[in-house]
Amino acid sequence: MTFVLILLKSILIGGLVGFAAGMGAARMFNAPNVQALGAFRTLGEMNACEGDPASHFSFGLGFFFNAWASTVGAGAFTQDITHRVIPNWAASALLVRNKKIEETMHDPKKMAFTSALIGIVVVVFLNTTASAIPKSLQITAVKVLVPAAELLINIVMPIIFWLAAIDAGKRSGLWATVFGGLSAMIMGNAVPGVVLGILIGKGVDELGWIRLTKIMFTVIIVLFVLSAFFRGFDVQMIESFKLPVPNWLDSLHGLFNVK
Amino acid sequence: MESMEIDKKSFWYSEWSFPILVGLMSAGVFAGTHMYYQYGVGAFNEVAIVAMLKAGMDGGSYGAAAAFGASFLFARILEGSLVGILDLGGSILTGVGIGIPAIMLSVGWKAPITNFSFAIATGLVLGIAIGGIITLVRKYTINQSQASFGADVMMGAGNSSGRFLGPLILISAATASIPIGIGSIIGAVIFYLWKKPIAGGAILGAMVLGAFFPISLK
């Protein structure tokens, strides 16, 4: 009875998550004109496969083994299911029939329905298979894909975005450098900061310092301050400079420690 | 992007459909947390992050999961509305999937997590609210002007960063073990001659040789 229950629930969950993952990913190719739901790494990796169905499939497959192992071991799917497996497999399935990425991978409608199907299959499979996967395949995938993806996300993508920002003009280069450096320290990855730097730099280039760009600038500062606070960066920074942490800051942190 | 004809009024591209999109995702992810709570399988997140929720479920404190998830959610909502891509991992998987359930469980409100239909409904409402906030923020920022905000710069960078993945996979396969490195070279060469991106061939070659000559994780 439990098995049937898990099966039925998994079908619904897989359909919901798959539909949204596919639609959100396809919308990324039209961002920022269209608000999307996804991740910069997903965008970069899906572009990396260059519209080749076999590449999309094998890329997803590598992370699928990893996710399967994690599910069998700890019950956790890993974020790769929604970031990598579902969007890449959906893209692969669509590209087999039509090579034009504009009509397939970039089309939210087609991606949504294909991803919904793939999401159902993947979630049902992961939730119902108790048997372990070949250990050697899983380890190879982890040892090869994870370091490569980490290099791409932590080193290559920040540098490419950074250089693009510098080439795009003095203002975006300046703010990308400031925010990129801060975001590497505070958020652990420079890409969000560099992107925000391009956003504000080009925004001011095109519009000047009007109310809109001022609001955006303020929001970016608030974003950094809050991220720093919630990640404990403020206390770390004060301590790194060998200064005493003020009592009020300590108690402010204590206030937000949910028990 | 400029070559594409997109109908911004249709459901698939419009602003108003974004909250629905986030709602569907959140419903599924929140229900995934329900699965994990009930059956110990099915949470849409990394082992380390799910472990924080598990710590609370096993009688410890939900504090870590709640603070971690909630702060991620907040930062990503701000970032997402500005850059045009709401980060799925931070906002929904970690924020809605781990942070909000942890807050609910920490105050003893278990019903949204233990009851499947309630979980779907809770996730849907949370997602629509998050998507709504983002759409609203955009309305008063990005959409008020015709400026591109450097979208072309970002898209160009996003496209070119992808090309690096193939060589990176080869380098990392080469450091994993000699057979895996050789397998990945052969795979990449076949894909290259076949006029396909080498990333796919490098992965497949590495996995085939890795199956025959296993390595340990350490």
Chai-1 contact restraints between the chains, C-beta under 6 A:
chainA,res_idxA,chainB,res_idxB,connection_type,confidence,min_distance_angstrom,max_distance_angstrom,comment,restraint_id
A,K9,B,F116,contact,1.0,0.0,6.0,A-B,restraint_1
A,I13,B,G28,contact,1.0,0.0,6.0,A-B,restraint_2
A,I13,B,A31,contact,1.0,0.0,6.0,A-B,restraint_3
A,I13,B,G32,contact,1.0,0.0,6.0,A-B,restraint_4
A,L16,B,L24,contact,1.0,0.0,6.0,A-B,restraint_5
A,L16,B,A27,contact,1.0,0.0,6.0,A-B,restraint_6
A,L16,B,G28,contact,1.0,0.0,6.0,A-B,restraint_7
A,V17,B,G28,contact,1.0,0.0,6.0,A-B,restraint_8
A,F19,B,L24,contact,1.0,0.0,6.0,A-B,restraint_9
A,A20,B,L21,contact,1.0,0.0,6.0,A-B,restraint_10
A,A20,B,L24,contact,1.0,0.0,6.0,A-B,restraint_11
A,A20,B,M25,contact,1.0,0.0,6.0,A-B,restraint_12
A,M23,B,L21,contact,1.0,0.0,6.0,A-B,restraint_13
A,G24,B,L21,contact,1.0,0.0,6.0,A-B,restraint_14
A,M28,B,I85,contact,1.0,0.0,6.0,A-B,restraint_15
A,N30,B,I6,contact,1.0,0.0,6.0,A-B,restraint_16
A,A31,B,G84,contact,1.0,0.0,6.0,A-B,restraint_17
A,A31,B,I85,contact,1.0,0.0,6.0,A-B,restraint_18
A,P32,B,G84,contact,1.0,0.0,6.0,A-B,restraint_19
A,P32,B,A151,contact,1.0,0.0,6.0,A-B,restraint_20
A,V34,B,Y13,contact,1.0,0.0,6.0,A-B,restraint_21
A,Q35,B,F18,contact,1.0,0.0,6.0,A-B,restraint_22
A,Q35,B,G84,contact,1.0,0.0,6.0,A-B,restraint_23
A,A36,B,I85,contact,1.0,0.0,6.0,A-B,restraint_24
A,L37,B,L21,contact,1.0,0.0,6.0,A-B,restraint_25
A,L37,B,L86,contact,1.0,0.0,6.0,A-B,restraint_26
A,L37,B,L88,contact,1.0,0.0,6.0,A-B,restraint_27
A,G38,B,I85,contact,1.0,0.0,6.0,A-B,restraint_28
A,G38,B,L88,contact,1.0,0.0,6.0,A-B,restraint_29
A,A39,B,D87,contact,1.0,0.0,6.0,A-B,restraint_30
A,A39,B,L88,contact,1.0,0.0,6.0,A-B,restraint_31
A,A39,B,G89,contact,1.0,0.0,6.0,A-B,restraint_32
A,L43,B,G158,contact,1.0,0.0,6.0,A-B,restraint_33
A,G44,B,G158,contact,1.0,0.0,6.0,A-B,restraint_34
A,G44,B,S161,contact,1.0,0.0,6.0,A-B,restraint_35
A,G44,B,G162,contact,1.0,0.0,6.0,A-B,restraint_36
A,N47,B,N159,contact,1.0,0.0,6.0,A-B,restraint_37
A,N47,B,G162,contact,1.0,0.0,6.0,A-B,restraint_38
A,A48,B,G162,contact,1.0,0.0,6.0,A-B,restraint_39
A,A48,B,L165,contact,1.0,0.0,6.0,A-B,restraint_40
A,A48,B,A199,contact,1.0,0.0,6.0,A-B,restraint_41
A,C49,B,P197,contact,1.0,0.0,6.0,A-B,restraint_42
A,E50,B,P197,contact,1.0,0.0,6.0,A-B,restraint_43
A,D52,B,K196,contact,1.0,0.0,6.0,A-B,restraint_44
A,D52,B,P197,contact,1.0,0.0,6.0,A-B,restraint_45
A,A54,B,G200,contact,1.0,0.0,6.0,A-B,restraint_46
A,S55,B,P197,contact,1.0,0.0,6.0,A-B,restraint_47
A,S55,B,A199,contact,1.0,0.0,6.0,A-B,restraint_48
A,S55,B,G200,contact,1.0,0.0,6.0,A-B,restraint_49
A,S58,B,G200,contact,1.0,0.0,6.0,A-B,restraint_50
A,S58,B,I203,contact,1.0,0.0,6.0,A-B,restraint_51
A,S58,B,L204,contact,1.0,0.0,6.0,A-B,restraint_52
A,G62,B,I203,contact,1.0,0.0,6.0,A-B,restraint_53
A,S70,B,V47,contact,1.0,0.0,6.0,A-B,restraint_54
A,A74,B,V47,contact,1.0,0.0,6.0,A-B,restraint_55
A,G75,B,Y36,contact,1.0,0.0,6.0,A-B,restraint_56
A,G75,B,G40,contact,1.0,0.0,6.0,A-B,restraint_57
A,G75,B,V41,contact,1.0,0.0,6.0,A-B,restraint_58
A,A76,B,A43,contact,1.0,0.0,6.0,A-B,restraint_59
A,A76,B,N45,contact,1.0,0.0,6.0,A-B,restraint_60
A,A76,B,V47,contact,1.0,0.0,6.0,A-B,restraint_61
A,A76,B,V50,contact,1.0,0.0,6.0,A-B,restraint_62
A,F77,B,F44,contact,1.0,0.0,6.0,A-B,restraint_63
A,T78,B,E46,contact,1.0,0.0,6.0,A-B,restraint_64
A,Q79,B,E46,contact,1.0,0.0,6.0,A-B,restraint_65
A,Q79,B,G89,contact,1.0,0.0,6.0,A-B,restraint_66
A,Q79,B,L93,contact,1.0,0.0,6.0,A-B,restraint_67
A,T82,B,L88,contact,1.0,0.0,6.0,A-B,restraint_68
A,E102,B,M4,contact,1.0,0.0,6.0,A-B,restraint_69
A,P108,B,W12,contact,1.0,0.0,6.0,A-B,restraint_70
A,K109,B,W12,contact,1.0,0.0,6.0,A-B,restraint_71
A,N127,B,V41,contact,1.0,0.0,6.0,A-B,restraint_72
A,N127,B,G42,contact,1.0,0.0,6.0,A-B,restraint_73
A,S136,B,G210,contact,1.0,0.0,6.0,A-B,restraint_74
A,S136,B,A211,contact,1.0,0.0,6.0,A-B,restraint_75
A,S136,B,P214,contact,1.0,0.0,6.0,A-B,restraint_76
A,L137,B,M207,contact,1.0,0.0,6.0,A-B,restraint_77
A,L137,B,A211,contact,1.0,0.0,6.0,A-B,restraint_78
A,I139,B,I215,contact,1.0,0.0,6.0,A-B,restraint_79
A,I139,B,L217,contact,1.0,0.0,6.0,A-B,restraint_80
A,T140,B,A206,contact,1.0,0.0,6.0,A-B,restraint_81
A,T140,B,M207,contact,1.0,0.0,6.0,A-B,restraint_82
A,T140,B,G210,contact,1.0,0.0,6.0,A-B,restraint_83
A,K143,B,A176,contact,1.0,0.0,6.0,A-B,restraint_84
A,V144,B,S172,contact,1.0,0.0,6.0,A-B,restraint_85
A,V144,B,A173,contact,1.0,0.0,6.0,A-B,restraint_86
A,V144,B,A176,contact,1.0,0.0,6.0,A-B,restraint_87
A,V144,B,A206,contact,1.0,0.0,6.0,A-B,restraint_88
A,P147,B,S172,contact,1.0,0.0,6.0,A-B,restraint_89
A,A148,B,L168,contact,1.0,0.0,6.0,A-B,restraint_90
A,A148,B,I169,contact,1.0,0.0,6.0,A-B,restraint_91
A,A148,B,S172,contact,1.0,0.0,6.0,A-B,restraint_92
A,L151,B,L168,contact,1.0,0.0,6.0,A-B,restraint_93
A,L152,B,F164,contact,1.0,0.0,6.0,A-B,restraint_94
A,L152,B,L165,contact,1.0,0.0,6.0,A-B,restraint_95
A,L152,B,L168,contact,1.0,0.0,6.0,A-B,restraint_96
A,V156,B,S161,contact,1.0,0.0,6.0,A-B,restraint_97
A,V156,B,F164,contact,1.0,0.0,6.0,A-B,restraint_98
A,M157,B,S161,contact,1.0,0.0,6.0,A-B,restraint_99
A,I160,B,A157,contact,1.0,0.0,6.0,A-B,restraint_100
A,I160,B,S160,contact,1.0,0.0,6.0,A-B,restraint_101
A,I160,B,S161,contact,1.0,0.0,6.0,A-B,restraint_102
A,F161,B,A157,contact,1.0,0.0,6.0,A-B,restraint_103
A,A164,B,V153,contact,1.0,0.0,6.0,A-B,restraint_104
A,A164,B,A157,contact,1.0,0.0,6.0,A-B,restraint_105
A,A168,B,V153,contact,1.0,0.0,6.0,A-B,restraint_106
A,P192,B,E79,contact,1.0,0.0,6.0,A-B,restraint_107
A,V195,B,V83,contact,1.0,0.0,6.0,A-B,restraint_108
A,I198,B,G150,contact,1.0,0.0,6.0,A-B,restraint_109
A,I198,B,V153,contact,1.0,0.0,6.0,A-B,restraint_110
A,I198,B,M154,contact,1.0,0.0,6.0,A-B,restraint_111
A,L199,B,F149,contact,1.0,0.0,6.0,A-B,restraint_112
A,L199,B,G150,contact,1.0,0.0,6.0,A-B,restraint_113
A,K202,B,F149,contact,1.0,0.0,6.0,A-B,restraint_114
A,K202,B,G150,contact,1.0,0.0,6.0,A-B,restraint_115
A,G203,B,A147,contact,1.0,0.0,6.0,A-B,restraint_116
A,G203,B,F149,contact,1.0,0.0,6.0,A-B,restraint_117
A,E206,B,A147,contact,1.0,0.0,6.0,A-B,restraint_118
A,L207,B,S145,contact,1.0,0.0,6.0,A-B,restraint_119
A,L207,B,A147,contact,1.0,0.0,6.0,A-B,restraint_120
A,L212,B,Q144,contact,1.0,0.0,6.0,A-B,restraint_121
A,M216,B,T141,contact,1.0,0.0,6.0,A-B,restraint_122
A,V219,B,L78,contact,1.0,0.0,6.0,A-B,restraint_123
A,L223,B,L78,contact,1.0,0.0,6.0,A-B,restraint_124
A,S227,B,A75,contact,1.0,0.0,6.0,A-B,restraint_125
A,F230,B,S71,contact,1.0,0.0,6.0,A-B,restraint_126
A,N257,B,G63,contact,1.0,0.0,6.0,A-B,restraint_127
A,V258,B,G63,contact,1.0,0.0,6.0,A-B,restraint_128
A,V258,B,A66,contact,1.0,0.0,6.0,A-B,restraint_129
A,V258,B,A67,contact,1.0,0.0,6.0,A-B,restraint_130
A,K259,B,G63,contact,1.0,0.0,6.0,A-B,restraint_131
